[in-house]
Amino acid sequence: MDFDTLISSSQLQAQESTLSVPNTWSQGRTVFGGLSAALMLKQMYLKLDDVTRKLLSFNCNFVAPLITDTPFTINTTILRHGKNVTQIETRITQNDTICLIALACFGTQRQSKIQVDSNQQPRILKQERKSSQTLKYVEGLFPAFIQNIELNIQAGAMPFSGSDSTEIHGWMKFKHPAKNLCPELSILALADAWPPTLLQLCDKPSPASSVSWYVEFLQPLDLNLSDWFGYEAITHQANSGYGIEDAKIFSSSGELVALSRQTVAVFDS
């Protein structure tokens, strides 16, 4: 079942949706976090039902594991619908346990004299994207969800390689791109597909998980979802089992489209 099919489920139109995710989208013992977040965001869009309000930010806390092939519920509440900004909360619950909580901010676009253009471009834009650098899914070696996504590594290292690099750069896209979805849904899911940069510092297999994740979107977005998206991430600081990772997401032409920050827990002792 591809991303487009899952994210287009009619179940998400209910106030309290009940659905499940197949094991092909698992990430360790839980559902791939990018997919869980995208499902919540999709229900937010359905609840909002206002195309003039664009997604400005999405903040997600991963509270407990969300198990594949097991029913869960998604429930969305509009906290405030102001003149210019709407704030929405969504929760995923499974077996009477809250697994994820998300807050998103949507805003109308207005005329303003203030305009600051981003002059940042990915370093990978000047590098050749070779097919040999795209990960080949190997069952049992990679999380199951990787079979649905293309990751083309340009810089950095593989998890558990004992590298001294705290960065990873590359390109990403779905193997079966969504056709009629707003680009924010795809970007949100893809941005969580890369392994945390903390893992390449580990010299042996070590569990890790995202604790919290915050993504800001640079509006407006006009993107071709069949194109590659650039990704550059770096861990700024880590100690006592937690690290802070920042990432930038770019269009295939080098336009900055989103900024990401997450707190990652690693269990390497």
Number of C-alpha atoms within 10 A of each C-alpha: 11 15 21 17 10 18 22 16 13 11 16 24 15 14 15 16 18 16 16 16 20 14 19 18 25 21 22 17 12 16 23 26 27 21 24 23 25 21 22 26 25 20 25 25 20 14 17 18 10 11 10 11 17 21 23 19 19 21 19 24 19 20 15 16 19 28 22 19 15 13 15 22 20 23 19 26 16 15 11 12 13 9 8 12 17 19 18 22 21 21 19 27 18 19 12 9 13 17 20 23 22 22 22 22 18 23 19 15 13 6 5 6 5 6 6 6 7 10 8 11 17 21 15 18 16 9 9 8 15 10 10 9 14 16 15 14 17 11 10 7 7 14 19 19 21 23 17 18 19 20 25 22 23 21 15 19 20 16 19 16 14 15 17 12 15 19 21 22 22 25 26 23 23 23 15 14 18 20 11 9 14 15 15 22 22 21 23 24 20 24 25 18 21 19 16 27 27 28 25 23 20 20 13 14 13 13 11 18 19 20 15 19 21 18 21 19 20 15 14 11 16 10 15 14 22 14 15 19 26 29 28 24 24 20 21 12 11 15 9 8 13 18 19 20 22 19 20 22 27 23 24 19 14 18 18 22 22 23 20 22 19 22 20 22 21 21 14 15 7
